[in-house]
Amino acid sequence: MGFGDLKSPAGLQVLNDYLADKSYIEGLPGVKKALGKYGPANVEDTTGSGATDSKDDDDIDLFGSDDEEESEEAKRLREERLAQYESKKAKKPALVAKSSILLDVKPWDDETDMAKLEECVRSIQADGLVWGSSKLVPVGYGIKKLQIQCVVEDDKVGTDMLEERITAFEDYVQSMDVAAFNKI
């Protein structure tokens, strides 16, 4: 179908009417004109001569499918990059999930030796457990609780294990609570 001169208003109107109910224009596929017809006349056409058949379009791989063979240089580069990535990945230390825990350790009464209670708590040793600062916090009626900080590796130490070991000191400890738990 011809639309006439698209530079004239009449030609544009014909094209506009045609596209009113269509989303594309059908034409002759694969027609190739010399480069001089599209751009400046004095430019040399290095793409080949004359019109080509639409069957040649099959040679162009716009999406980089794996059907065609990869060059040896491209294979070598890809394998080299993969080896570099793997070596960097192997050198990186794995991140260890840690948590900061604030524990409240409550004594039986006001006559409990708090220094001995703290000594018992700090005597608990485990891989992935580091004790931090502590202080005595008044509860009431002269009773003070031990508030102690620790940092644990999540895979190695849990709050259940800490509670079990701390409350095992029955002469000093009445109970233990987790006052704060923060992931680091």
Number of C-alpha atoms within 10 A of each C-alpha: 7 8 13 13 12 12 8 9 10 13 14 15 14 15 17 13 10 15 12 8 8 10 8 8 10 8 9 7 11 13 11 14 12 16 18 12 9 8 9 9 11 8 9 10 11 8 8 10 11 10 11 14 10 12 9 9 11 8 7 8 11 7 6 8 8 8 7 8 8 9 8 9 9 10 11 11 11 11 12 12 11 12 12 11 11 11 11 10 11 10 8 8 7 8 6 10 12 18 18 19 20 20 22 21 25 23 22 15 15 13 11 16 12 18 10 11 21 19 10 16 21 15 11 13 11 11 9 14 19 15 17 13 9 15 13 16 13 11 11 9 8 9 16 21 24 23 20 21 19 17 20 22 18 16 10 13 17 14 15 9 10 18 16 11 14 22 17 15 14 11 12 23 23 15 17 19 13 15 13 11 15 10 12 11
